[in-house]
């Protein structure tokens, strides 16, 4: 009985933490990437909860789905199919900002994003 109660308590706590992380990240974020050609410098990304898990998209009209999206504590990582190759994004969230790196076959590039006004 104690074991069952402990499992239920742990499951409830894990769900509450996941819900809090989703609430902090959900929405649209406008980003800027440094040291890349002008056509790749700016854009947006959107995070939302679907079916009890976080999903995300890069871009506004030609939205690319984020693959392997992982959100733990304040860290956000995902991959995107970009022009026939995969790029990885590794960011840290601090309030309404995300900062990190875009990792491509051509190198690593700093990325900064801010939450768009609702």
LUMROMI-591275 format. One record per residue: residue number from 1; x, y, z of N, C-alpha, C, O in turn. Coordinates in nm, 3 decimals. Each point is the difference from the previous one (the first is absolute). Layout:
BEGIN
+-----+---------+---------+---------+---------+---------+---------+---------+---------+---------+---------+---------+---------+
|  nr |     npx |     npy |     npz |    capx |    capy |    capz |     cpx |     cpy |     cpz |     opx |     opy |     opz |
+-----+---------+---------+---------+---------+---------+---------+---------+---------+---------+---------+---------+---------+
| NUM |       X |       Y |       Z |       X |       Y |       Z |       X |       Y |       Z |       X |       Y |       Z |
...
+-----+---------+---------+---------+---------+---------+---------+---------+---------+---------+---------+---------+---------+
END
This chain:
BEGIN
+-----+---------+---------+---------+---------+---------+---------+---------+---------+---------+---------+---------+---------+
|  nr |     npx |     npy |     npz |    capx |    capy |    capz |     cpx |     cpy |     cpz |     opx |     opy |     opz |
+-----+---------+---------+---------+---------+---------+---------+---------+---------+---------+---------+---------+---------+
|   1 |   0.082 |  -0.119 |   0.000 |  -0.082 |   0.119 |   0.000 |   0.087 |   0.126 |   0.000 |  -0.028 |   0.096 |  -0.072 |
|   2 |   0.134 |  -0.097 |   0.154 |   0.089 |   0.116 |   0.004 |   0.065 |   0.022 |  -0.136 |   0.017 |   0.113 |  -0.044 |
|   3 |   0.019 |  -0.224 |  -0.021 |   0.065 |   0.008 |  -0.131 |  -0.094 |   0.064 |  -0.102 |   0.042 |   0.086 |  -0.077 |
|   4 |  -0.168 |  -0.127 |   0.076 |  -0.099 |   0.056 |  -0.091 |  -0.019 |   0.149 |   0.025 |  -0.009 |   0.078 |  -0.095 |
|   5 |   0.003 |  -0.039 |   0.220 |  -0.016 |   0.141 |   0.035 |   0.121 |   0.080 |  -0.045 |  -0.014 |   0.112 |  -0.051 |
|   6 |   0.133 |  -0.168 |   0.068 |   0.123 |   0.068 |  -0.042 |   0.003 |   0.018 |  -0.152 |   0.039 |   0.106 |  -0.048 |
|   7 |  -0.079 |  -0.208 |  -0.028 |  -0.004 |   0.008 |  -0.146 |  -0.099 |   0.107 |  -0.044 |   0.028 |   0.079 |  -0.090 |
|   8 |  -0.145 |  -0.076 |   0.153 |  -0.101 |   0.100 |  -0.035 |   0.049 |   0.141 |   0.031 |  -0.022 |   0.091 |  -0.080 |
|   9 |   0.088 |  -0.074 |   0.191 |   0.054 |   0.131 |   0.038 |   0.107 |   0.044 |  -0.099 |   0.001 |   0.116 |  -0.042 |
|  10 |   0.090 |  -0.206 |   0.006 |   0.106 |   0.031 |  -0.095 |  -0.058 |   0.037 |  -0.136 |   0.044 |   0.097 |  -0.063 |
|  11 |  -0.143 |  -0.172 |   0.016 |  -0.063 |   0.026 |  -0.129 |  -0.067 |   0.136 |   0.000 |   0.011 |   0.075 |  -0.098 |
|  12 |  -0.079 |  -0.041 |   0.204 |  -0.066 |   0.132 |   0.010 |   0.103 |   0.112 |  -0.002 |  -0.021 |   0.102 |  -0.066 |
|  13 |   0.130 |  -0.119 |   0.137 |   0.105 |   0.102 |   0.003 |   0.063 |   0.017 |  -0.137 |   0.025 |   0.112 |  -0.044 |
|  14 |   0.002 |  -0.223 |  -0.024 |   0.060 |   0.007 |  -0.134 |  -0.093 |   0.070 |  -0.097 |   0.046 |   0.080 |  -0.082 |
|  15 |  -0.174 |  -0.107 |   0.090 |  -0.097 |   0.066 |  -0.088 |  -0.005 |   0.150 |   0.028 |  -0.007 |   0.080 |  -0.093 |
|  16 |   0.012 |  -0.042 |   0.220 |  -0.003 |   0.143 |   0.036 |   0.123 |   0.072 |  -0.053 |  -0.011 |   0.113 |  -0.048 |
|  17 |   0.128 |  -0.176 |   0.057 |   0.123 |   0.061 |  -0.052 |  -0.009 |   0.014 |  -0.151 |   0.034 |   0.105 |  -0.054 |
|  18 |  -0.078 |  -0.210 |  -0.016 |  -0.014 |   0.006 |  -0.146 |  -0.099 |   0.108 |  -0.041 |   0.024 |   0.071 |  -0.098 |
|  19 |  -0.132 |  -0.057 |   0.170 |  -0.101 |   0.102 |  -0.029 |   0.060 |   0.139 |   0.017 |  -0.024 |   0.088 |  -0.083 |
|  20 |   0.103 |  -0.067 |   0.187 |   0.063 |   0.129 |   0.026 |   0.099 |   0.036 |  -0.111 |   0.004 |   0.114 |  -0.045 |
|  21 |   0.077 |  -0.212 |   0.001 |   0.095 |   0.022 |  -0.109 |  -0.074 |   0.037 |  -0.127 |   0.039 |   0.094 |  -0.069 |
|  22 |  -0.146 |  -0.166 |   0.037 |  -0.079 |   0.028 |  -0.121 |  -0.060 |   0.140 |   0.007 |   0.000 |   0.072 |  -0.100 |
|  23 |  -0.051 |  -0.034 |   0.214 |  -0.060 |   0.133 |   0.014 |   0.103 |   0.110 |  -0.023 |  -0.032 |   0.102 |  -0.060 |
|  24 |   0.155 |  -0.123 |   0.107 |   0.104 |   0.102 |  -0.014 |   0.050 |   0.013 |  -0.144 |   0.044 |   0.108 |  -0.040 |
|  25 |  -0.050 |  -0.215 |  -0.038 |   0.057 |   0.000 |  -0.134 |  -0.104 |   0.026 |  -0.110 |   0.034 |   0.056 |  -0.104 |
|  26 |  -0.158 |  -0.095 |   0.126 |  -0.103 |   0.008 |  -0.104 |  -0.014 |   0.143 |  -0.053 |   0.002 |   0.097 |   0.076 |
|  27 |  -0.015 |  -0.086 |  -0.208 |  -0.017 |   0.129 |  -0.064 |   0.094 |   0.017 |  -0.118 |   0.070 |  -0.093 |  -0.040 |
|  28 |  -0.070 |   0.213 |  -0.014 |   0.085 |   0.033 |  -0.114 |   0.121 |   0.078 |   0.047 |  -0.010 |   0.088 |   0.086 |
|  29 |   0.123 |  -0.120 |  -0.142 |   0.128 |   0.064 |   0.033 |   0.063 |   0.052 |  -0.128 |   0.005 |  -0.071 |  -0.101 |
|  30 |   0.043 |   0.196 |   0.103 |   0.071 |   0.059 |  -0.113 |   0.149 |  -0.015 |   0.024 |   0.051 |   0.037 |   0.106 |
|  31 |   0.020 |  -0.092 |  -0.206 |   0.142 |  -0.027 |   0.020 |   0.087 |   0.076 |  -0.098 |  -0.044 |   0.045 |  -0.106 |
|  32 |   0.172 |  -0.032 |   0.146 |   0.105 |   0.056 |  -0.083 |   0.121 |  -0.092 |   0.011 |   0.043 |  -0.036 |   0.109 |
|  33 |   0.011 |  -0.003 |  -0.225 |   0.120 |  -0.084 |  -0.005 |   0.114 |   0.087 |  -0.049 |  -0.015 |   0.073 |  -0.098 |
|  34 |   0.129 |  -0.079 |   0.165 |   0.117 |   0.082 |  -0.036 |   0.091 |  -0.074 |  -0.097 |   0.006 |  -0.123 |  -0.002 |
|  35 |   0.065 |   0.202 |  -0.079 |   0.105 |  -0.050 |  -0.090 |  -0.052 |  -0.093 |  -0.110 |   0.070 |  -0.093 |  -0.041 |
|  36 |  -0.192 |   0.118 |  -0.006 |  -0.057 |  -0.078 |  -0.110 |  -0.046 |   0.096 |  -0.110 |  -0.013 |   0.120 |   0.026 |
|  37 |  -0.012 |  -0.170 |  -0.149 |  -0.050 |   0.088 |  -0.105 |  -0.131 |   0.068 |   0.043 |  -0.076 |  -0.057 |   0.078 |
|  38 |   0.051 |   0.179 |  -0.127 |  -0.118 |   0.078 |   0.043 |  -0.133 |  -0.074 |  -0.008 |  -0.086 |   0.021 |   0.084 |
|  39 |   0.068 |  -0.106 |  -0.184 |  -0.129 |  -0.068 |  -0.014 |  -0.026 |  -0.102 |   0.110 |  -0.113 |  -0.047 |   0.015 |
|  40 |   0.216 |   0.012 |   0.064 |  -0.016 |  -0.096 |   0.110 |   0.011 |   0.065 |   0.137 |  -0.011 |  -0.068 |   0.102 |
|  41 |   0.032 |   0.199 |  -0.097 |   0.023 |   0.068 |   0.127 |  -0.119 |   0.004 |   0.093 |   0.015 |  -0.017 |   0.121 |
|  42 |  -0.135 |   0.039 |  -0.175 |  -0.117 |   0.023 |   0.085 |  -0.113 |  -0.095 |  -0.035 |  -0.013 |  -0.045 |  -0.114 |
|  43 |  -0.069 |   0.015 |   0.213 |  -0.116 |  -0.085 |  -0.022 |  -0.075 |  -0.019 |   0.130 |   0.020 |   0.071 |   0.098 |
|  44 |  -0.108 |  -0.170 |  -0.099 |  -0.078 |  -0.028 |   0.120 |  -0.010 |  -0.150 |   0.022 |   0.013 |  -0.079 |  -0.094 |
|  45 |  -0.037 |   0.042 |   0.217 |  -0.026 |  -0.138 |   0.038 |  -0.118 |  -0.002 |   0.094 |  -0.020 |   0.092 |   0.079 |
|  46 |  -0.058 |  -0.197 |  -0.088 |  -0.120 |  -0.012 |   0.081 |   0.002 |  -0.132 |   0.076 |   0.029 |  -0.105 |  -0.057 |
|  47 |  -0.060 |   0.113 |   0.185 |  -0.010 |  -0.119 |   0.086 |  -0.143 |  -0.008 |   0.050 |  -0.059 |   0.100 |   0.039 |
|  48 |   0.002 |  -0.223 |  -0.041 |  -0.135 |  -0.019 |   0.052 |  -0.013 |  -0.141 |   0.055 |   0.079 |  -0.089 |  -0.032 |
|  49 |  -0.179 |   0.071 |   0.115 |  -0.026 |  -0.131 |   0.055 |  -0.109 |  -0.068 |  -0.083 |  -0.105 |   0.058 |  -0.025 |
|  50 |   0.133 |  -0.180 |  -0.018 |  -0.096 |  -0.079 |  -0.077 |   0.002 |  -0.142 |   0.053 |   0.106 |  -0.063 |   0.010 |
|  51 |  -0.223 |   0.013 |   0.025 |  -0.007 |  -0.138 |   0.047 |   0.085 |  -0.028 |   0.121 |   0.052 |  -0.111 |   0.015 |
|  52 |  -0.036 |   0.209 |   0.072 |   0.077 |  -0.020 |   0.122 |   0.151 |   0.012 |  -0.015 |   0.073 |  -0.030 |   0.094 |
|  53 |  -0.025 |   0.072 |  -0.213 |   0.145 |   0.019 |  -0.016 |   0.026 |   0.129 |  -0.076 |  -0.087 |   0.052 |  -0.069 |
|  54 |   0.210 |  -0.002 |   0.083 |   0.039 |   0.122 |  -0.069 |   0.036 |  -0.032 |  -0.144 |   0.069 |  -0.098 |  -0.028 |
|  55 |  -0.115 |   0.183 |  -0.063 |   0.038 |  -0.007 |  -0.140 |   0.043 |   0.140 |  -0.040 |  -0.031 |   0.098 |   0.068 |
|  56 |   0.103 |  -0.089 |  -0.179 |   0.046 |   0.131 |  -0.042 |   0.021 |   0.007 |  -0.149 |   0.016 |  -0.101 |  -0.068 |
|  57 |  -0.015 |   0.225 |   0.018 |   0.016 |   0.026 |  -0.142 |   0.093 |   0.119 |  -0.019 |  -0.004 |   0.095 |   0.078 |
|  58 |   0.086 |  -0.101 |  -0.180 |   0.090 |   0.109 |  -0.035 |  -0.056 |   0.065 |  -0.126 |  -0.028 |  -0.068 |  -0.098 |
|  59 |   0.012 |   0.200 |   0.100 |  -0.054 |   0.073 |  -0.114 |  -0.146 |   0.036 |   0.018 |  -0.069 |  -0.052 |   0.087 |
|  60 |   0.024 |   0.144 |  -0.173 |  -0.137 |   0.048 |   0.010 |  -0.090 |  -0.061 |  -0.108 |  -0.107 |  -0.052 |   0.031 |
|  61 |   0.150 |   0.057 |  -0.158 |  -0.084 |  -0.052 |  -0.107 |   0.043 |  -0.140 |  -0.041 |  -0.085 |  -0.089 |  -0.006 |
|  62 |   0.211 |   0.067 |  -0.021 |   0.052 |  -0.133 |  -0.031 |   0.055 |  -0.059 |   0.129 |   0.121 |  -0.008 |   0.019 |
|  63 |  -0.212 |  -0.034 |   0.068 |   0.041 |  -0.047 |   0.133 |   0.066 |  -0.137 |  -0.007 |  -0.056 |  -0.095 |  -0.055 |
|  64 |   0.175 |   0.088 |   0.112 |   0.073 |  -0.127 |   0.011 |  -0.022 |  -0.055 |   0.140 |   0.022 |   0.070 |   0.100 |
|  65 |  -0.065 |  -0.195 |  -0.092 |  -0.026 |  -0.061 |   0.130 |   0.131 |  -0.031 |   0.072 |   0.095 |  -0.050 |  -0.060 |
|  66 |  -0.091 |   0.081 |   0.190 |   0.116 |  -0.032 |   0.082 |   0.001 |  -0.150 |   0.028 |  -0.102 |  -0.057 |   0.038 |
|  67 |   0.216 |  -0.004 |  -0.057 |   0.017 |  -0.143 |   0.026 |   0.079 |  -0.016 |   0.129 |   0.085 |   0.082 |   0.033 |
|  68 |  -0.113 |  -0.189 |   0.039 |   0.071 |  -0.031 |   0.125 |  -0.002 |   0.117 |   0.097 |   0.099 |   0.026 |   0.069 |
|  69 |  -0.211 |   0.045 |  -0.062 |  -0.014 |   0.114 |   0.091 |   0.006 |  -0.050 |   0.144 |  -0.079 |  -0.085 |   0.041 |
|  70 |   0.172 |   0.139 |   0.035 |   0.015 |  -0.035 |   0.141 |   0.003 |   0.128 |   0.082 |   0.074 |   0.093 |  -0.031 |
|  71 |  -0.157 |  -0.089 |   0.134 |  -0.006 |   0.115 |   0.089 |   0.017 |  -0.053 |   0.141 |  -0.087 |  -0.069 |   0.053 |
|  72 |   0.201 |   0.103 |   0.009 |   0.027 |  -0.042 |   0.137 |   0.052 |   0.119 |   0.076 |   0.093 |   0.069 |  -0.042 |
|  73 |  -0.155 |  -0.045 |   0.156 |   0.032 |   0.117 |   0.081 |  -0.006 |   0.124 |  -0.089 |  -0.107 |   0.036 |  -0.048 |
|  74 |   0.220 |   0.029 |   0.026 |   0.001 |   0.120 |  -0.084 |   0.073 |  -0.025 |  -0.133 |   0.032 |   0.095 |  -0.071 |
|  75 |  -0.007 |  -0.221 |   0.037 |   0.071 |  -0.033 |  -0.124 |  -0.099 |  -0.047 |  -0.107 |  -0.091 |  -0.078 |   0.027 |
|  76 |   0.112 |   0.127 |  -0.149 |  -0.084 |  -0.035 |  -0.115 |   0.093 |  -0.046 |  -0.112 |   0.089 |   0.074 |  -0.041 |
|  77 |  -0.112 |  -0.195 |  -0.008 |   0.080 |  -0.051 |  -0.112 |  -0.093 |  -0.061 |  -0.103 |  -0.104 |  -0.057 |   0.034 |
|  78 |   0.142 |   0.070 |  -0.160 |  -0.076 |  -0.062 |  -0.108 |   0.083 |   0.001 |  -0.128 |   0.104 |   0.064 |  -0.009 |
|  79 |  -0.154 |  -0.138 |  -0.091 |   0.062 |  -0.005 |  -0.131 |  -0.104 |   0.040 |  -0.104 |  -0.120 |  -0.019 |   0.020 |
|  80 |   0.168 |   0.074 |  -0.131 |  -0.088 |   0.040 |  -0.109 |   0.065 |  -0.041 |  -0.131 |   0.120 |   0.018 |  -0.019 |
|  81 |  -0.202 |  -0.073 |  -0.072 |   0.048 |  -0.031 |  -0.134 |   0.007 |   0.133 |  -0.075 |  -0.101 |   0.066 |  -0.022 |
|  82 |   0.222 |  -0.028 |  -0.018 |   0.021 |   0.130 |  -0.064 |   0.078 |  -0.020 |  -0.129 |   0.117 |  -0.039 |   0.002 |
|  83 |  -0.182 |   0.064 |  -0.112 |   0.061 |  -0.011 |  -0.133 |   0.070 |  -0.134 |  -0.021 |   0.113 |  -0.006 |  -0.049 |
|  84 |  -0.182 |  -0.101 |   0.088 |   0.051 |  -0.134 |  -0.021 |   0.095 |  -0.052 |   0.105 |   0.044 |  -0.115 |  -0.008 |
|  85 |  -0.011 |   0.195 |   0.108 |   0.088 |  -0.045 |   0.109 |  -0.062 |   0.034 |   0.134 |  -0.087 |   0.086 |   0.008 |
|  86 |   0.132 |  -0.153 |   0.095 |  -0.052 |   0.027 |   0.135 |   0.087 |   0.103 |   0.070 |   0.123 |  -0.006 |  -0.004 |
|  87 |  -0.190 |   0.102 |   0.067 |   0.070 |   0.094 |   0.088 |  -0.053 |  -0.023 |   0.141 |  -0.115 |  -0.041 |   0.018 |
|  88 |   0.198 |   0.066 |   0.080 |  -0.037 |  -0.016 |   0.140 |   0.000 |   0.135 |   0.068 |   0.085 |   0.084 |  -0.027 |
|  89 |  -0.181 |  -0.064 |   0.115 |  -0.005 |   0.122 |   0.080 |   0.003 |  -0.039 |   0.147 |  -0.075 |  -0.087 |   0.044 |
|  90 |   0.162 |   0.153 |   0.030 |   0.016 |  -0.023 |   0.144 |  -0.011 |   0.136 |   0.067 |   0.084 |   0.088 |  -0.021 |
|  91 |  -0.188 |  -0.071 |   0.103 |  -0.023 |   0.131 |   0.061 |  -0.032 |  -0.013 |   0.148 |  -0.039 |  -0.107 |   0.049 |
|  92 |   0.055 |   0.217 |   0.020 |  -0.035 |   0.010 |   0.142 |  -0.101 |   0.113 |   0.013 |   0.020 |   0.109 |  -0.053 |
|  93 |  -0.129 |  -0.136 |   0.126 |  -0.103 |   0.101 |   0.022 |   0.023 |   0.071 |   0.132 |   0.021 |  -0.063 |   0.103 |
|  94 |  -0.026 |   0.196 |  -0.109 |   0.004 |   0.084 |   0.120 |  -0.114 |   0.099 |  -0.016 |   0.013 |   0.100 |  -0.071 |
|  95 |  -0.124 |  -0.128 |   0.136 |  -0.117 |   0.087 |  -0.012 |  -0.052 |   0.002 |  -0.142 |  -0.033 |  -0.104 |  -0.057 |
|  96 |   0.026 |   0.225 |   0.000 |  -0.051 |   0.016 |  -0.135 |   0.110 |   0.004 |  -0.105 |  -0.017 |   0.061 |  -0.106 |
|  97 |   0.130 |  -0.126 |   0.134 |   0.107 |  -0.007 |  -0.100 |   0.057 |  -0.142 |  -0.008 |   0.003 |  -0.074 |   0.098 |
|  98 |   0.040 |   0.041 |  -0.218 |   0.070 |  -0.126 |  -0.027 |   0.134 |   0.035 |  -0.062 |   0.006 |   0.085 |  -0.089 |
|  99 |   0.101 |  -0.148 |   0.135 |   0.133 |   0.025 |  -0.055 |   0.069 |  -0.134 |  -0.020 |  -0.016 |  -0.092 |   0.080 |
| 100 |   0.093 |   0.082 |  -0.188 |   0.070 |  -0.124 |  -0.024 |   0.074 |  -0.002 |  -0.131 |   0.047 |   0.102 |  -0.048 |
| 101 |  -0.038 |  -0.224 |  -0.009 |   0.076 |  -0.020 |  -0.122 |  -0.080 |  -0.081 |  -0.102 |  -0.075 |  -0.091 |   0.036 |
| 102 |   0.095 |   0.126 |  -0.163 |  -0.050 |  -0.079 |  -0.111 |   0.121 |  -0.077 |  -0.053 |   0.102 |   0.061 |  -0.034 |
| 103 |  -0.112 |  -0.193 |   0.028 |   0.111 |  -0.084 |  -0.044 |  -0.033 |  -0.055 |  -0.139 |  -0.099 |  -0.070 |  -0.018 |
| 104 |   0.185 |   0.104 |  -0.080 |  -0.020 |  -0.044 |  -0.138 |   0.128 |  -0.066 |  -0.051 |   0.101 |  -0.003 |   0.070 |
| 105 |  -0.107 |  -0.048 |  -0.191 |   0.121 |  -0.055 |  -0.063 |   0.103 |   0.109 |  -0.028 |   0.118 |  -0.028 |  -0.017 |
| 106 |  -0.165 |   0.154 |   0.011 |   0.089 |   0.113 |  -0.029 |   0.055 |   0.066 |   0.126 |   0.073 |   0.099 |  -0.009 |
| 107 |  -0.108 |  -0.151 |   0.127 |   0.049 |   0.057 |   0.124 |  -0.111 |   0.027 |   0.100 |  -0.114 |  -0.042 |  -0.018 |
| 108 |   0.150 |   0.114 |   0.124 |  -0.094 |   0.035 |   0.105 |  -0.023 |   0.151 |  -0.002 |   0.093 |   0.078 |  -0.020 |
| 109 |  -0.219 |  -0.039 |   0.040 |  -0.037 |   0.140 |  -0.008 |  -0.088 |   0.038 |   0.119 |  -0.094 |  -0.072 |   0.033 |
| 110 |   0.124 |   0.185 |   0.031 |  -0.080 |   0.043 |   0.115 |  -0.143 |   0.036 |  -0.041 |  -0.023 |   0.059 |  -0.106 |
| 111 |  -0.073 |  -0.096 |   0.191 |  -0.140 |   0.034 |  -0.021 |  -0.055 |   0.061 |   0.128 |   0.030 |  -0.045 |   0.110 |
| 112 |  -0.112 |   0.149 |  -0.127 |  -0.069 |   0.064 |   0.112 |  -0.146 |   0.019 |  -0.041 |  -0.028 |   0.041 |  -0.113 |
| 113 |  -0.063 |  -0.070 |   0.202 |  -0.142 |   0.013 |  -0.029 |  -0.069 |   0.069 |   0.117 |   0.039 |  -0.016 |   0.115 |
| 114 |  -0.143 |   0.091 |  -0.147 |  -0.083 |   0.063 |   0.102 |  -0.146 |  -0.036 |  -0.027 |  -0.042 |  -0.015 |  -0.114 |
| 115 |  -0.034 |   0.002 |   0.221 |  -0.140 |  -0.034 |  -0.013 |  -0.074 |   0.113 |  -0.070 |   0.015 |   0.117 |   0.036 |
| 116 |  -0.095 |  -0.152 |  -0.137 |  -0.079 |   0.100 |  -0.071 |  -0.117 |   0.045 |   0.087 |  -0.054 |  -0.078 |   0.078 |
| 117 |   0.015 |   0.202 |  -0.094 |  -0.116 |   0.051 |   0.073 |  -0.125 |  -0.076 |  -0.045 |  -0.015 |  -0.033 |  -0.117 |
| 118 |  -0.074 |   0.007 |   0.212 |  -0.122 |  -0.073 |  -0.033 |  -0.104 |   0.088 |  -0.063 |  -0.109 |  -0.046 |  -0.034 |
+-----+---------+---------+---------+---------+---------+---------+---------+---------+---------+---------+---------+---------+
END
